[in-house]
Amino acid sequence: MNHGFFEQVYQIVAKIPEGQVATYSQIARALEQPHNARVVGWAMRQAPADRNLPCHRVVKKNGELAPAFTEQRALLENEGVPFDTRGRVQLTACNWNQ
């Protein structure tokens, strides 16, 4: 996948408001590339720190968090994002509809 796709992902992620989340597949669909949700994940892992993107607001389609992103839950909880008893984001309460 090219640098242009990553840049488009970053532009969308920058717009996710505090207290809301988007899924990898949701972002891929917004870019008219619905089969590239995994590539959205790659873009998130490589996001430039100096961009200060709210990468913590991107979750799996079932509300699960990124396994290696240890501070993701705390960041989301600080924004008021609700979790279920299994530790997944309650998407019905906070899914971003861009």
N, C-alpha and C positions, 0 to 999 in steps of 0.2 A: 504494500500500500504506500502511496506517495505522501510526501510532506504536506501536500495540499489538503488531503483528507484529515490528517491530524489537526491542521490549522482550523478547518471547519468544525471539528469536534470541539476544539478549545473555545471557539466563538460561541457555540451553543452553551457549553458548560459555564462560561462566564456570566450567562444570563439567568442561571437557576437561582431563584430568590432564596434568601435565608428562610429556614424552616420548611423547605420543600426539597424533594428529591426527583431525579429522573433516572430511568434505567438505561443500561447500555443499549438494549434493543430499541428503546424509545428514541435515543439519540441517532442510532443508525437509520431508523425509519425517517426521522426528520431530514436526514441527508440523502434520502431516496436510495439508500443502500441497506435494505432491511436484513440482509444476510451477513452484514459486517459488524454485528454487535461485539464479537470477540476482538475485532480490530479497534473498536472504541476502547475496550479495556487496555489494549496495548498502548493506545494514545494516552490514557490516564496514567499508566505507569511511567511514561516518558515525559509527562507534562513538565515544562520548565518551571522551576521553583520561583524564578523572578516574575512570572506572570501572576502569581498569587491567585490561581484558579481555585474555585471551591470544589475540588475533586472529591471531597468527602460526601458531596451531595449526589454522587452517581453510585447506584446500587444494582444488584442483579434483579432480574424480572420477578423473582419471588420475594424480594425484599431483603435477601441476604447481603451481608457486607463483604467487602474484599478481604480475603483471608490474611493477607500480609499487611493490611493497613490497620495496625493496632489501635490507633487513636481515633479511628473513624466513628465509632459509636459515641464516644465522649463528645466529639465535635457536633454530631447530630443532636444528641440529647441537650447540649447547651443551646441549641436553636429551637428546642421544643418538639423535635421529631419524635413521634411515639413508636414504641417497639412492642411486639407481641411477646408472649411467654417463651417463645423459641428463639428470641433475640433477633427477629427479623423486623424490618421497618414495616409499619402498617401503611402500605401504599394507598389504601383508600382514603386515608386521612391527610396525606401530604404529597401526593404525586403531582408534579408540576405539569400543567397543561399549557405549553407554549403556544 
